[in-house]
């Protein structure tokens, strides 16, 4: 793949379905009674991993490449897998499925790719163990031939589920994956389970579980779930993923000759920090036709060429744009003045260490950037030049630097860009189609 400066970007597009919502549609459908239909499902590698895991747990799932039919078997209808569950690159699959498996009377072993085997799981072991589940991690060096126990907190790992106690958990970090794992385990608890976060993270689990018939109460940063609900299959239309729209929002703002309309994007306030940040940077961003689809706020997003300036991204804002920070860093490099990203230590434990991988690639393109312990400082406005991008297998790094590459002098190449299939299989086709 080679990208060069593209004069203009114009037109409209629909980005693929939301990754977080697609995962949850399969999972919640599997533990509900009857049929769940998920349309505009994200056919990305991560969500396909979720389908394959639930098939191994005895759930029949039909996928025609767009619509997915999940034949749910109820809260207690999963069966023990005969093989190791492979979550691929997907942290959401691993952490959310663990919450469900914590409530099952069988054992299951989970593994994934090299990135997953480095990602911290103690954050879910702590609350789920307190509820009564048991975890064992295995040394990945000789796994699965030999199972050597380790005290690490990463996959491969085995979960022994069973009878669970209710808890009120106060996670030290805002994480929708942790919150969701605890709430899902809470469906199997002996009373009301609550999670109080330091800052509210994305609330798709609360919204969708309640749509399936669970009793869920959200107050400020606390979510509470009642045990043993009667979940009934639903029809869910997945909105476009704002995390995928983010690349085209950035592109439309950075490129001097651009007007892009991204249609049908989920704009849930717990996810839409990119829009606030773009406005704070002086971006021309307009939301059109705001509406609600399957319980989630949706809009069309119109962006056009803008003179961007630096900003500060910090605090409560971080969970609302955590996955967009690589492309926000790219926007900052094209903006006049300094942008500071703070309170974003979580970037270090994503699909790659995104503080390291984003600063490395920005520097390679000639940007003035300094990594910090919890983010980065970008002094924008220097003309960027093409470079060889090292993605570290991280889809969001690849896409963020494609946006930089089509706005830089010279050629931009990638060591491996196939990782975009994790969340946006047609990304490079879409960027080419809109370019003139
Ligand atoms: C997700 C939550 C976020 C996000 C991830 C998807 C989810 O992770 O980065 O891409 O679907 O719940 P954390 O919960 O670790 O912040």
Boltz pocket constraint, residues with backbone or C-beta under 6 A from the ligand:
constraints:
  - pocket:
      binder: B
      contacts: [[A, 19], [A, 20], [A, 21], [A, 92], [A, 174], [A, 175], [A, 176], [A, 177], [A, 178], [A, 180], [A, 201], [A, 202], [A, 322], [A, 323], [A, 346]]
      max_distance: 6.0
